[in-house]
């Protein structure tokens, strides 16, 4: 797709140009003219002769030169005809403002598909429908009907909602944040977010944040690759609302219910170092920081304040966001004591007192910056008192920031009295917020991103060789849950250790099993649609001799007979019992957006109790898997809790890698789970595997 021509057109035609100054077809021409767009502008309207002193063409074919960008601002019923005519004229790049397609009515969906087919067949670049804006300040292109500051800066916006983008434009004007590009992708019928990210990936010299608002993710795997590449040089901020789906518990495995859409998206953000925010305010405060400041090199934060309560709150927030308050060296503390009032605190934080004027802030900032070996960023807090020199203090902060290369964020607390000071700071590109939480949260996000910036989860993929699978596993298989026998065959093929098991139906069969494999053993009722046996007491453990086995077999045999009347294919399984040490759950499902997703966490009966699970989108590397295990909540148990022996992490990683290979080799597997997978200091066992096929 030709994104370059979309953002750098040498000529623009507006089909549906209007003489009415309140119509979109008029406003977009006003915006092109007022932004000093230097290319040719061709209004198209069969009934007009002049609009904004520009000659009007009755139809696109009357224009004597090839048009780079054609904007269509017409009702939905007229768009197909105009697009076909425009394609015949030789134009290859389009924006269709028109709404009212699949998002509104069933016939609209049909029209949208027709237009998509036409554009795809002609191989044209088409931003539509519901795509109301395309703005690119370097080429002075404001192809929108929004009021936007065209001062070039370093922010790129890709939004599925024009309304969110509009709200952001209003905030950027009041906070002096400029844009580079803004594109609203609407229904994403042709162009989607990945096309714009590809264009940004190719322009490696660009800096500044990328701001994404998406209600759905397109081309998930490709998206991950793009974000992993871009994040090394540019911060990426994502706001995506979560839309949950309910499903019947009986038809879900643990993996499916735990690895829901929102959790998988969080995993994607973690693996691609994308900053995910939950609301528009966090979206904007994070953007404000990354458009103006470098990330702190480490996590030591100095606080300067003129009041006690803000720094107490700020100190708590610094710890909560994984940062720490800076400890100034003795020399710096001595110099501050000499130049600040005796009652001032000069260690943690620097309290310049409530009567502080601008000169005290200047002293504190200067000496903290001189102590740069112990400080990585500064949070400056100001509450307005009668004697507070708000504008003067803001000017000094701006001067110090320009002189030195240390991240500074401010919280000028409350609203009315500090507005002029905030204006000074924002004009000089210093992030200034209303409350300490906003200031500390952006530093936390910035530091976290910086730590992960050069770590890529999808490099050095696991080496895998596809195994020869027994042919009878997939032949004429009607049920959706693979049988225990066939599941065991697959595990054996991929060298995944599992306790010996067998299906039994009579006393001789269990006696033979016990004689060969010994005690203790487990009895289970197995039914293809039953995933959680323990919920209905269909699993019996700790059977240690023939007498107990005979008694429990009779008991479970009776239960089987009762259930056979209602459910067919209920069988009894006997299995070696493995002594429990640390129980984990290992699961994989095929996510519709991101393909296979791995889940790891506390297993056995604790799976749903603790809800402690880590997700990872595949493929990935062994190093990333190991990092995921060691950062999980059960990591202390794996490492040897309270003097216990450490578990064999290497063996566990071997099993996980084999399990991943098994799933990736077999596209028919929709979900798979081992719960529990039991691990101790010398071995790992896949105790209760389930494989669901599509």
N, C-alpha and C positions, 0 to 999 in steps of 0.2 A: 504494500500500500504506500502511496506517495504522500507521506506526511510533510515532507519538505515543501512541496507546492502548496499544500493546504495552509502552511504557516508563512510562506514567503511568496504569495502570488504577485505577479506583475500586473494583473488586471482582475477585476471583480465585476461580475454581472449580477444584478438583483432582479430575479423573475418574480413579479408580484410587487414591484415598486409602487408606492402610493403617494398621492398628493396630500393625504390627510396626515398631519404631523403626529397624530396619536396612534397611527398604524405601524406595525412592525416594519413593513416595507418602506416606510419613510424614516423611521428612527435609525435603522441600520445604515442608511445613507448619511444621515446626520453624524453618526458616530465615526464612519470612515473619514468624513471630511474634517471633523473636529480633532481627530487623532493625527491629522496631517499625513494620512496615507498617501504615498507618492505615486502609486500605480494608477492605471485607468479605471474609472468607475462607469459602468454601463447600466443605467436603470432600464428595465423592460416592462412596458405597460401599453397595451393596444389602444388605450383611450387618452393617454397624456402625451404632451409634447415636451414639457420641461418640468423637472423636479430639482429643487435646490440649484437652479441655474445650470443643470446638466441636461444635455440632449437625451431624450427618451426614445428607445427603440420599440417598435410594435411587437417584434418577436426576436428571439435570440439569433436566428439565422441572418437577421439584417445587420448584425455587427460584422464589420469587415475583417476583423482580426480574431485569432483564436483566443478564447477566454481561458485564463488559468483556473479561476474559481467561480463557480456558479452557485449563488444562494437562491433557494426556492422558498418563497413565503406565500404559499397558496393553500386553499382548503384541500383536505385529504383526497377528495374526489378528482382533483385536477392534477395531482402530483405525477401520476403515471405518465400521462400524455406529455407533460412538460419535460420530464426526465428523458423520455425516449427522444424527443426533439433535440434536447441539449446534447445527448450522446451523439446524435447524427451531426451536430455542428462541430464536433471535435473536442469538446471540453471533457476533461478526465477527472476533475475534482469537484465535489459538491458538498454543500451543507443544506439539509432540509429542516427548516424550523418546525414544520407542521407537526402537530400532535393529533391524537384521536385515532390511533391505530390499534394494535392488539391490546393495549392497556385499557381500552375503553369498551370495545364492542367486538363481537365475533367477526363481522364483515371486515372490520379494521384489520384483524389478524390476517385475513385473506389478502387484502390490499398490500399489507406490509410484506407478505411473502412474495407477492408478484414483483414488487419493487426490488426486493432483495435479489430475486432471480435475474431481473433485468440488469442490475448493477454488477452482479457476479459474472454474468455471461459477457458483459462488455469490459470487464476488468477495470472498473473505475473506482476511485476512492470516494466513499460516500459516508459522511458523518450525519447519521439520522437514526430514527425519528426522535422527536422530543429533544433535539440537540440545538439549544437556543444560542449557544455562544461558542465562538472560537476567537481567542484573543492572543496576539503575539506582539509584545511591545517592541522588540528589536526591529521588526519590519513595520511598526506603527499600524498594525492591523487590528481594528476593533470591529470584527464581524459579529456584532451582537446588538441587543437592544438594552444593554445595561450601562449604567453610569459608572465608569471605571477610570481610575487614575492611570494614565499611560506612561508614568515615570518608570523606566526600565529598572528592574531589580532582579532578584535571584530565585523567586518562588515559582514553581510549576504546579498547577492545579489540574487534576483529572477528577471530574465529578460526574456521577450518574444523575445527580439532581441539579437542575439549574437553580432551584430555590435556595439550596445550601450554598451554592457558589455566590448567589446574589447577596446573601447575608454576610458572607466572608468579604465580599467587595466593600461593603459598608464599613466593616471593621478595619479593613486595610487602609482605607482613606483616613480614618480617625487616628490610626496608630502609625501612619507613615511607613507602611510596608508596601513595597512595590511588587509587581508581578513580572514574570517573564512570559509565561504561557498560561492560558486557561482554556480547557476544552471540556464541554459537557457531552457525555457519550450517550445519554438517554437510553433508549431501548437496546442499543448496541447491535443493531441489525447487521451492519457491516464492520465499521470500526469499533474497537473496544479498547479497554485500558492497555492491553498488551502492545498494541500498535504504537501508542504514544510512548510507552516505556521502552520499546525497541529503539525509537528515534532518540530518546534521551540516552540510552546505552551507547549508541553510536557516537554521540557528541560527548566524548570523555573529558573535554576541557571545561564543561559546565559545572558550576558549584551551586550550593544552596539546596533547600529542602524540596521534596516532592510531596504533595498533599493529595491524598486519595480519599474520596468518599464513594463507596461502592455498596450497593444493595445486594449484589451478587458478584461472584468472581467468575471471570471467563478464562478458559484455557489454564486451569490451575497449575499443571506441571510446568508449562512454559512460563507462567507468572513467577513461580519459585525460582527458576533459572535466572530470569531477568532481575528480580529483586536481589538475589545473591550477588549478582555482578554489580549492580548499581550501588548497593549499600556500602561498598568499600570506600566510595568517594562522596556519597550524598545521603543525608538523612531522609528516611521515608516514613511518613506519618499516615496511618490508616484509621479511618472511622467507618465501621461497618455495623449496621444494626443487626441484631440476631433474631432470626425467625425460627422458633423451635418447631419440631414435629413430634406429635404423640404417636405411640404405637403400643400394641398389646404386649404386656410383659412376657407372656408365654411364648411369643414368637421372636423374642430377642435373646441374643447371647449377652453376656456381660460386656463384651467388647463393643457390640453395636450400641448398647444403651449408654455406655460411658463415653465412647468416642463420638459424641454428637457433633453437629455442625460447628457450634461455637468453640468447642474444645479443639477441634481439628484446625480451625482458623487460628486459634492461639498458638498451636504448634507450628503452623506455617510462619507466623510472625516471629516466634522464637528462633526458628531455623534460618530465617532470612534477615534477622536483625532489624525487623520492621517495628516501629513504635506504634502499638495499638492503643488508641484512646477511646473512651466510652461516651463522650458527649461533645457537643460543638464547642463548649467553653474550653475544655481540655485540648481540643483540636487546635483552637486558636492560640492558646497560651504556649503550647509546644512549638507551633509554627513561628510565633514571635521570637522565641529564643533562637531557633536554628537558622532563621533568616538573618541573624545579626551577630551571633557569638560563636566562638570556637568551643569545642567540648573541653571540660577540664581534663588535665593529663592524669589526675588521680582523684581521690575522693575526699581530700581534706578541705573543709569549708570554713572560712573565717566569717564571723558575724560582727557587723557594726550596727549599733542601735542607739536610739535616744530614749528608750523606754524599756521597762522590765518585762511586762507581759508578752510583747511580741517575741523577744529572744527566747523566753522559756518555751513557747509554742514551737518556735523555729528549731530549737535544739532537739525537741522530740521528733519533729518531722525529719530532720537530717538523719537521725538514726533509723527511722521507719523506712526511709528510701535508700538504705544501704550505704549511706555516706557517714562521715565522721567530722566532728568539729576539730578545727585545726588547733594545734598547740604551738604558740609563738615561742621563738627562742628567747633566751634571757636578755640578750642585747636589745631585741626589739621591744620587749616589755619595759626595760629600763628607759629607753628613749621615749616611749609613750608616757610613762610615769612622769618624766621630766616636763613634758609639753602639754599634758592634759590635767584637769583639776584633780586634786588629791582623792576625791570621792569616786573618780572614774574607775571602772574595772578595765584592766588591760590584758587579761588572759583569755578568758572564755566566757562571754564574748567581750568585745571592746564596747563598753557602755560610755558614750560621750555625754550622757546625762540629759535630762529633759530640757534644760535651758541652752542646749548646744546650738551654736550658730554654724555657719558654713565652714568657718576656719577649723573647727574641731573635726568635722568630717574629713577635711582635706589632710589634716595631720594623720588621722587614723588610716586613711586609704594609702597614703604615701608610704608609711612605714610598714604596713602589711605587704604591700607590693614589693618593697625592698627585701622582705623576708620570704621571697618566692620559693625557697627551698623547702619551706614548711607549709605553704598554702597553695592550693590549686584553684580556688575560686572564692569570690566574696559575695555574700548576701548583705545588702545594705537596707536596713529598716528605718523608716521615718514615720513618726506620728506628729501631726501638726499641733504645736503649742503657739501661744501668742508671739513669742520671741523667735520662733523657728524661721530661718531664712530658706524657704522652700525652693524658690527659683534659683537662688544663688548656690544652694547645695547641689541642686540638679546640674547646674553649669559646671561646678567643680568635678562632680562625678564624671561628666562627659569628657572634660579635659584630661582627667587622669586615665580614663579608659582609652582615649585616643593615643596617649603618650605611652602606655604600657600594654603589653599583650597578655592580660589576665582576664578570664571571664568574670564579668560583674553582672549580677541581677539585682533588681531593686524591688522592694515592696513599699510604696508610699501609701500608707494605710488610710482607708476610707475614700471619699470621693471629692466633695466640693472644694475643700480648702487646698487640696494637693493637686488639683487639675493642671494648673499652670506648670508645676514642677514636672509632672508626668509628660506634658507636651514637650518640654525642653529635652527630656531624656529620649523620648521616642523620635524626635527630630534628629538626634545624634545616634540613633540606632542602638540605644541601651534598653534591653527589656525591662519594663517596669509594670508591676502587677498591683492589684488591690490588696492582696492578702499574702501572708508568708507561705501558705500551702502551695500556691501557684508557683512561686519563685523556687521553692525547694524541689517540687515535683519535676520541673523542667531540668534542673541540674541532675537529679537522679536519672531521668531518662537519657540525658546526654552522656553521663558517665557510663551507664549500662551499655549504651550503644557503642561507645568508644572501646570498651573492653572486648566486645564481640566483633568488632568491625572487620578484623582480618581472619576470622574463623568461619569457614564454610562447611556446612554439614554434609554437603553432597559431593565433596571431592573425595578422591581415593575410595571409590565405591567398593563394597565387598566383592572380592573375587568369587565367582561361582561358576560351576560347571553343571549343566543340566544333567539330571540323572535319568536313567532308563526306568520308567514307571511300569509296573505290571499292567498289562493290557486290560485285564478283567475289571479293573477299578471303575472305569468310566462307561463300560458297555451296558446299555439298556438299564441305566440306573434311574429309577423314577422318583425316589424320595429325595428330599432336599438335604437331609442330614446323612453324611457318609457313614456307613456301618462301622462298628468297632473293629471288625476284622480288616476291612479295607483301610481304615485310618492307621491301624498298626502296620500294615504293609508299607504305607507311605512313610511313616516315621522310620521304619527299618531301612528303607531305601536311602533316606537322607541321614542315616546314622544318628538319629535322635533317640537317646536311651529312654525306654519306658518299661515299667514293671510288666512282667509276663501276665497275660490275661487270656481267658477263653470263655466261650459261651457254653453253658451247661444246661441239661434238662433232666438229669436223673442222678440218683445216688452214686452209681459207679463212676460217672464223669467227674464229680467233685472229689471223690476219693483218689482217683488217679492223679488229678491236679495237685492235691495236697501232698500225696506221696512223692511226687516228682519235685515240687517246688518248695514244699515246707510251709510252716506257719510263721507269722500271722497272715491272714488273708482278708479280703473284703468281698462282700456280695453286693451286687447292684442290679436294679431293674433298669433295663435299657429300652427306651421307646424313641423312635426317630424324632418325635416332636417334643421330647422332654429334655430341657437343657439344664434345669436346676433341680437335681434329684433330691437334695437334702431338704428342699422346701416342703416336700411331701413325704419325707421319711422313707425313701426308696434306696437308701444306701446304708449298709451295716458294716461297721469297722471293728477292728480288734478281735477277730475270731481266731482263737489260739490253739484249738485242738479239735479232734474228730467229733467229740460230743457236742461242743458248741456249734460246729459247722453243720452237723445233722439237724440240730434244733433250729438254727437260723435259716437253713435251706428250706425246711418245711414251712416256716413262717413266711418267707418271701415267695415260695411257690404258691401258697394260698393267695397271697396278694396278686400274683401274676394271673391266677385263674379268674379272680374277680374282675380284673381289668381287661382281660381278653374279650369279655362280652362287649365292652364299650370301645376299646381300642385294639386294633390288630397289631401284630408284629411286636408285642411286648416279650422281651427275652431276659434271661438271667445271665449275668456275667460274673465270673470269679476272677480275682486279680491279686497278685502279690501285694501285701501292704508294705509301704515304704515308711520307715520311721521319720516322723516329721521334725524338721529343724527350722529352716526359714521357708515359708510358703509364699510364692509369687504368682502373679497372673501374667501370662504372655498372650497377646491376641493381635490379630491383624484383620482389618476389614478393607474392602475396596470402596473408598469414598468417591462419590460421583464427580467431585471437582478435582481432587488431588491424587487419585489412584490409591495404592495401598498405604494404609496408616497403621503403624505399630503402636501397641499400648503395653506398658509395663507398670506394675505396681504391686501393692499388698494383695496376696492371693488367698485362696481357700474361702472360709466363711467371712474373712475380714474384707473381702473385695468391696461389698456394698456398704459395710459399716464405716470404713475410714475414707472412702472416696479419694484415695491417694493414688493417682495414676499419672504417668508421664506419657506423652504422645510424641511420635516422630513420623514424619512423612518419608516414605521410601522412594528411591534408594537412599542409603546413607553410608557412612563409614564406620568402621569398628571403633575408631577413636571417639566419634560422636556418641555411639551407643554406650561406651564405657562412661563417658562424661554424664550421660543421662542417668545411668544406674547410680553413680556415685553422688548425684545431686537429688536423688529421690528421697522421700521421707523414710524409706526402709534402709537407706544406706548405712546407718549405724549398725543394724543387724547384720548386714552383709560384711561390714568391716570388722566385726567382733565387738559386740556390745558388753560392757562391764566385765571385761577380762575373758570373754568367751573367744573361741578360736574364730579367725576370719574365714568367711566362706570362699570357695574357689571361684572367684569372679571370672577367671579365664575360661573355665569349663562352662559357666553360664553363658558367656559371650559366644562360645562355640555353638551351643544349642540355639541361641537366638539367631546367629548367622545362618545356621542350617534351616531353621524354621522360615526365615525370610526367603531363602533360596527356594524352598519347597513352594511357597505361595507364589513367588514371581514366576516360577517355571510353569505353573498351572493356572491359566486364566479362568478356568471353570470354577475355581475356589472363590466364593464370594466373601466368606468369613472363616476364620480359624481361631481356635483358642485352646490354650493349655491352662487349666485351673484346677488344682494347683500345679505349679512346677516347683518341685522340692529340691532344695540345694543345701549341702553342708560343706565341710572343709575339703572333701575329697571327691564328691560326685554330684551330678544333677540328674533328676528324674522327671520325665513328662508323665504325670500321673493320670490326668483325666482330659485327654485331648478330644476336641470336637472339630469337625470340618463340615462347613455348610457349602453346598455347591449350588451354582446358579442353574 
